[in-house]
Amino acid sequence: MLGVRSCATIAEAAGILSGDRQAVLLGGGTLVMRDVNEGRLTEGTLVRITDPAFRQMSTGGPRIELGAGVTMAQVLASRELAFLHPAARAIGGPAIRTMATVGGNLFAAAPYGDFTVALLALDAQVVLQAGYGTGRGVPLEEFLAGRDRGSVSGLVAGVQFSRPANQAEFHFRKISRVKPKGISVLSIAAHLPLQGGRAAQPRIAYGAMAPTPIRARGVERALEGKALDAAAIQAARQAALEGCRPATDAVASEWYRREVLPIHLGRLLAGEPR
């Protein structure tokens, strides 16, 4: 039997989830309700949170905080988050975006999870709350590695990251066969701060090129301290596939993803249209 329990606070929900292995958090429902409807989830308790803090955004300062229950539609409605609009718009159609949440996207398996790719390029931290204690911040990359191993503990209460000093230095690109809302062949997010015309601590992330979103560390090394000229872009393309483990699925083959990634990375770095 599958039941539903509503919680007035994030702490109450975290306490239930930490004490009941069959309890599952119900956010926007785009992942969980699919499992319910398709018969993969038939026992336990669905935990929903009514705490307004779960859906709050703090976007006015240099440090941005998004509650895990914030929807893609909320992100798109925020002028302060304009640099994230392409990533939020990549999540399904309008109906899906009114339900799909920031926290839920962290658990979307490849080739989904495009918004998480953007967060990874922004060096985001995930706020985890275990039981009735206070939340703790975990680097998103560490969180994703734990998710892959099934060792994540605690309720995802939100994400935090620094606002790009120059929003024009943040880029996101989703490659799909069906537009505007097809499933990703791959996605790329890049934060490319410049100092004196040269890349300073660039961060590049990929989606659908491994079981979870990953950092493109080879590309980051190739670009560090370089002007974004033809030579640097060529070096980045040559390093593009380092660490990649794409899958073959109904959307694209492993071979195809490997073939087109360097092309689209080069176009993004060069500022070419999609």
N, C-alpha and C positions, 0 to 999 in steps of 0.2 A: 504494500500500500504506500502511495506517495502522498505526503501531506505538505501543507504550506504553513510557515510561521512568520509573522511580521515582527520586526524588532524596531523599537523606538530610537535606539542608539547603535552606533558602530560597535561600541564595546560589547553590548549585549549580543550582537550577531557574532562577533569574534569569539566570545565565550562559548556559544553554541557550537560553532564550527570546530573549535579546538577540542571539544568534548564528545563530539559525535561524528564518527568517520563516515556515516551515511548522509550527513547533512551537506547540502550543496547551496552555494550562494546564487541567488537569482537576481541578476542585475537588469540588463535590458532584455535578456532572454533569447538573443539571436543565436547563441550556442546551446544553452541549456534546454530551451524549449524544443529545439530540433531533436535533441536526444530523447526528450520525453515523447514527442510526437512519433518518432521512429522506433520507439520501444526499447531503446538502449538504457533508459533510466526509468525504472518502475518501482523502486523501493527507496525509502529514506524521507528526508525533509528538505523542502525547498525553503531557503531562508531569504526573505526580502527585507530591505532596510528602508525605513521611512524617515530616518534622520536627515534633515536638510543639509547637514554638513557633508553628506555623502555625495551631494550633487553641486557643491559650491565651487566657484572658481575665484582665484585671486590673481588677477592679471595686470594690475596697475603698476607694479614695481619691477625691479630688475630680476627678482626671483618669482617665477610663475608656479602656482600650485593649482592642480586640477583634482577634484575629488574623483574617486574611481567610478562614481555613478554619473559623471558628466557625459552627455551624449555628443555625438558628432554634430548634431544640429546645433547644440549650444556652442560648440567651438566655431562653427560657421557663422553664428550670429554675433560673435565677438570681434570688434574691429582690432582690439589689441592683439588678437591671435591670427591676424591676416596671413602671417608667414606659414601658419599651419593649415590654412584653408585647402590647399591642394591635396594634402594628406587626408584631411577629414572628408573631402569630396570624393576621394578614391574608395570610400567604404559604401558599397551598395548604391541604392537609389534613395530618393527622399524618404520613403516610408521606413527603410532600414535605418537611416541616419537619425531618425527621431527616437529610435530605441537603442541602437548600438552604443556601447559605453567605452570610455577610455580604459577602464579596468578590464572589461571583457576582452578587448582587443589584445591585451597582453597574453591571453591564453589561446588565441586563434592559431591553429596549426598552419604551416605552409600548405598551399600558396596564399593563405589569408594573413592578416596581421599587418597591413600596410601602415597603419598609424603608429604602430610600435616601431617600425623602421625609422620613422621621423624622430620619435623620442630617443632612440638609440644614438642617432647622429647629434642630438642635443645634449648628450651625456646626462640623461635623466636618472633620477633616483626613484625607486618604488617605496612607498611608505607601507610597511607591513605592521599589522596589529595582531598580536597573539593573545588570546584570552582577554582579560580585563585590564591588561597592562597598557603602557603607553606605546605609541607607534615608534618604529625604528626605520631609518632609511637604508635601503640596499641599492647599490648600483644596478641599473637595469641589466647590464651584461651579466652580472652575477645572478640576478633573478632568473634570467632566461636559461642560464646553464642549469640552475636548480630545477626549473620547470621541466627541462628536457630529461632530467634524472628522476623526476617525481619527488623531489626533496624540498619543495617550497612549503614552508610552514607559516601560517598566519593569514589573516584576511588582508587583501589589498585594499587599503583605505584611500590611496591617491598616488599621484606622481608629482615630482618637483623637478624643475630645471631652470637654468639661467636663460633669460631673454637674450637672443642674439643682439650684439651691440648695433649691428647693421642688418636689418631684416633682408636686404637684397643679397646678403652673403649666405642665406639659407636656401637650399634648392631641394625639390622633391619631384620625382618622375616615376610614374607607374606605366608599365608596358603590358598591354592586354590585347587580345585578339578582337574582343567585342567592346565597343565604346558606346556610352561613357562608363558603364558599370560592370565590365567583364572581370573575371577572375584574373589575378596577376600571372603573367609569364614571369615577371620579376619586377621589383621596385628598387629605387635608389634614392637615398637621402644624403645630402652633403651640406655640412656647415664649413664654410671656407673663409674664415677670418683672414684679412690681409693686413700686414704691417709693412709700410714702405713698398707696397705693390707686390709683396711676396706672401705666400701662404704661411700662416702661423698657427700651428696645432690644428690642422684640418681634421675633421672627423667625417668618415664616409661609412654608410651602412647599407646593407642589401637585405631585401626580402625575397623569399622563394629560391634562394641560392644555398640553403641549408635547412635542416629541420626547424630552426628558429632564426629570427633575424640575426645577422652577424656584422661585426665591424670588418671593413676592408683595410686591414692594417698594412698590407703591401702597398696599396694605393696611397695611404696616408704618408708612409715613409717616402714614396716617390715624389710627393708634392711638397713635403715640408721644406720651407725656406726657398721655394721656387716661385718665380712668376708663372702665372697660368698661361704660358705660351705653348706653341706647337710642340716643342721638345718635351716640356713637362707633361703635357697631355698624352703624348706618345708613350712616355715612361709609365704613366698611370695605367694606360691601356694594357701594357705588357705585364703589369703586376695585378691586373684586375681579378684574375681567377684564383689568386692565392687564398687558401682556406675554404674554398667553395665546395659544397657537397650537394648540388641540386638533385632533385628527384625527377623521375619520369612519371607523369600523371596524364589525366585526360586533357589538360591544357597545353602542355608542351613536354618534349623529351629533355632528358639531361643534356644531350648533345646540343639541342637547339638553344637551351638557356646559356650554355657555355659559349656558343657561337655569337649570340647577340649581345651579351652583357658588355664586352669591351666596346662595342659600337655605341651603345646607348650611354655608357659612362663617358666616352669621349665627347659625345654630343652635349651632354649635360655640362661638362667642364668647359666646353667651348661656348656655352650660352646659346647653342643652336635650338631652334624650335623643335617641338616633339615630332 
